[in-house]
Amino acid sequence: MVNPKDAVISQYRAALEMLKLAVNNCPDSLWNDPGYANKFWHIAYHTLFYAHLYLQVTGGDFKPWHLHRDQYHRLDHGEDMPGVLEPYTKDEILSYIEFCDQEVQDKMPLLDLKAESSGFSWLPFGKLELQIYNIRHIQHHTAELMERLGEDANISIDWVGKK
């Protein structure tokens, strides 16, 4: 029987690999396309920020990535958002993907998947469900980026079943 943590790690890594493929295949013209309210790079960064955050035991354990910029994780366009967001480069986003992949491998073995609390007050479920939620979030935004690649650049990304 497969260890549940190994299965969760595999699915995290597969989801991150698909995001990596989308980022690697994004043409420069789409990376910061002004035709989109949420730019390709911004969606990728948002996705990685929350993947990183929700791999922690609690929000208090979170230490932002070394290239984090305040408020850049948000996709809304509220009053307290910086006016013009300086895009992250592809290399920076790819570096963050690798960082998150390593976080999966380092943090998942330490998490108590039986814990009844997610560790985040705004997410009212247990730690195992948080991991499923987090993988779904990665895959949701990766699919959004893949759709953009398909529609705007006729680029398709292969499915990664496990890693």
N, C-alpha and C positions, 0 to 999 in steps of 0.2 A: 504494500500500500504506500502511496506517495505521502510524504510528510506535508501537511497543509501549508506550512511556511514555505517549503520549497516550491509548491504550486503557486503561491502568491508571488514569491520572488520571480519565478519564471514569467508570470503574466505581467508584472510591472516592467520587467526588462524587455519583453516583447512589445509592450505599448510604447516604451521609450525608444526602442529601435525603430518603430514605425514613425515616430515623431522625428527622429534623426534622419530617416530616409526622406521625409517631406522637406525638412530644412535643407538637406544636401541638394535636393532637386529643385529647390525654389530658384527661378531665374531672378537676376538682379532687378528686373523691371517690376516684379511682384513683391519684393522684400519690403519696400516702403511705399507701395502704390498709394497715391493720394486719393484714389477712387474708393478706398475702403476706410470707414471710420476707425476700425481696428486693423492696424497693419499686420502683415504676416508675422514679422519679428515680434510684435507686441503680444499677439495671441500665443506664440511659442513661449515667450518669457512668462506670461501669466500662467500658462500651463505648468511650467517648470517650477515657478515659485510655490504654487500650491502642492505640487508633488513633493517638493522638498519639505514644506511646512508640515504636511500631514504624515510624514514619516517619523516625526518626533513623538515622544511620549506625550508631551503637552506643548501648548503654545509657548510657555515659559522656557522650554528647552531649545527653542528655535534660535539659530544663529544665522542671519542672512548670508547669502552667498557673497563672496568678496567683491563682486562687481555690482551688487544690488544698488539700485537708485530708488530713493524714497517715492512711494506711490506708483511706481511703474507696474506693479503687479495688478493694478486695478484696470478693468476694461471699461468702467463707466467714464463719463466725461464731466464729473461734478465740479463745483466751484473750487475745491481744494486740489484739483489735479494740476500739475505743471502745464503751462500753455502749449509749448512745442516739446514733444518728447524726442530726445536724441536717440536714434535707433541703435540698438545693439547690432554688432556685426554678426555675420554667420558664424565666424570662428568663436565668438563669445558665446553664442547660443549653443553651439556644438560642445563647447567646453562645459557649459552648465548641464547639458544632457549627460555628459560623461560623469560629472559630479553627482548628479541625481542617481545615475545608475550605480555608482559606488555607494551612495547613501542607502539605496535599497539593499545592497549586499551587506553593508555594515549594520544597519539599524533593524532590519526585519528580524534577524535571529534574536534580537534583544526584546522585541515587543511581546507583550502578553496579549495574545489574540483573544483570550477569554475575558479580558477586562470589560466590565459593563459600561465604562465611560470611554468616549472617543478621546478624551483629554482636551477637547475644545468645546467651550460652553455653547457655541452656536450650532454644534452638530450633536443632536440628542440621540446618539446610538453608541454601540460598543466599538471596541478597537478593531475587531474583525470586519465589521460592516464599514468602518472608516477606510480600511484598505481597499475594499471593493468599490466604495464611493470614489476613492482617489484614482484607482485604475480607470474607472468609468470616465472621470473628469479628463484624464490624459487622453483617452481614446475619443471622447467627444470633440475636443479641440483639434486633435490630430485629424479626425475625419473632416472637420471644417476646413482645415488647411489643405487636405487632400482634394476636397471638392473644388477649392479655389484653383489648385494646380491643374485639375482636369478641365475645368471650364475655361480658364484664362490662358493656359499654356499647353493644353493637350498632353499633360504628363500624368501617368498613372503610377501609383505606388503599390507594390505587392504586399499582401497580407503576411504578417509574421505571426505564426501560431504559438510559438513558445521560444524561449531563449534561455 
